[in-house]
Amino acid sequence: MSTPEPQMNSAPPAPFLGRILVVDDEQYMCDVCSRTLQRSGYEVLTTCDPDAAVRLLQGELSFDLLLTDIKMPTMSGLDLAHIARDRDPAIAIIIMTGFASKENLQQSVQRGVADFLPKPFELDQLRLAVEQALHKRGLLQDNLRLRALEQMLAHSEALISTLNVQELGATLLRIALEQSGGQFGFVLVNAERPVTIASHAGAALLPGGRRLAQKATVQRRLQHSGDEPLGTMGGHEASYGIATALYAQGEITGVLVICYGQAPELRLGAQEELALLANHAGTALRNAVLYSQLDEAYARLKDLDKLKGEFIAVASHELRTPLSLVLGYTMMLRDQSTTDTQRDYLGRVLENGERIRGIVDDMISLRHLDMGQANLSADQIVLGDLLKDACSNLGPLAQEHALTLSFTPSQPPITLVSDREKVQLIAGHLISNAVRFTPPGGKIDVRASLQPVEQLKGHTPTGRELSRMWAVVEVEDTGVGIPEREQLRIFERFYQVEESLTREHGGIGLGLAIVRELTAVLGGIVWLQSKEGQGSTFTVALPVAS
């Protein structure tokens, strides 16, 4: 006698409410249930063969409810319910039977049966039981969905809890194996030249596994393989596996490869969970790789900074000592020279030697600031006298450049408490900078004033207790000016507004960097106002009492 094939009636007249599988060894009962449920809007498949029902449950179609007889020739309805529940934990199950014993009821509950219909039953009873069972299924699906979200949240927290690439790879591999039921696996980064960052101890990825990983990156979707050995662990080869690419902002950041000893039977939803995991892990892996690169760059930067410090330390010793001897002997020779030509030549040697000493001093000053070795003294400073001395010292240089250098003192004189040497350095760098960048015939005006904090034009420091009155020094020139696009960088180290590599105005770009950092050490602020081709005004404001 041939086995009856599963039957599916014509499309339901009512809106689709769910897909139901009816299994009963009596064809009449299958037909009655099918017609009744289809009229209510359900899609119904029926079969009298439990084995055919198993194939349907394990096939591509998904069912919302299983309606089955408890007593059938080749398989119990309770066993069929167990198979259905393994396939889909949320499927609704109703058992039909004419033998409603206590034992059957207990076994039904253990199989997760939603309802128990004793034969014979009214059709309204059937409809009500199906409706209630599907309602319970909806609640169960919501609960499972919530648990899956909670699990995914926990996985995401675990993945973002570290920025170490190896630790992240190990966490990802552990979670993936839990979700997929795999025996062992691998996490690879760098799609072009894959590098394994996580695997089980003693596990090795074989060429077949690398080909599967490459296929996953090319196809950009989960790939299965069972054709060749993918990996080994403990001397045993695994010829079955899956691989999925890890994504971050549309780019592949790595590949996850999971190996099985035999053909895997992934539970329902496992592939979707792996896809979600791949998205979360891809972003986390990208962040970890970027952090690792940043950490390496920072380590190299620290090494360079150490080398820079060592160079400056060498420069302070190996350059200043012989330079002092050169300047000393040159000065002695100049004083003993008998001709104007010799004195002129030796004077130029002294001038350029002093420039070299100034550059070395600037480098050493910045090193002391970086090392926190800039000790401060609290001196009573008459600001007008200090600025007048600075203008006098740089007066010959201004005359040499055919510039007019003037100083406008404040009335009454300003007295402040600060570090005299550092204020002198600030004033000297600002004035010498103006001299270098002002064409012949130009003017440089140095001014001092006492201003309340409200008049500092929005340049006041924030986040600390402020002095009520501030000593303000302005150095205005009629020089080349600074383009607006360059003004934010003008206080950077080794930076000059020069399009030519020859740096025709001289210097190495440290003067204004020293001004900014010394001013900050003294608790002050510095800013710039400039128009290209019209000149610049550098302003330094220092608290009167600090």
Secondary structure by P-SEA (a helix, b strand, c coil): cccccccccccccccccbbbbbbcccaaaaaaaaaaaaaaccbbbbbccaaaaaaaaaccccccbbbbbcccccccaaaaaaaaaaacccbbbbbbcccccaaaaaaaaaacccccccccccaaaaaaaaaaaaaaaaaaaaaaaaaaaaaaaaaaaaaaccccaaaaaaaaaaaaaaacccccbbbbccccccccccccccccccaaaaaaaaaaaaaccbbbbcccccccccccccccbbbbbbbccccccbbbbbbbccccccccaaaaaaaaaaaaaaaaaaaaaaaaaaaaaaaaaaaaaaaaaaaaaaaacccaaaaaaaaaaaaaaaaacccaaaaaaaaaaaaaaaaaaaaaaaaaaaaaaaaccccccccccaaaaaaaaaaaaaaaaaaaabbbbbbbbcccbbbbbccaaaaaaaaaaaaaaaaaaccccbbbbbbbbbbcccccccccccccccccbbbbbbbbccccccccccccccccccccccccccccccccccaaaaaaaaaaaacbbbbbbbccccbbbbbbbbbccc
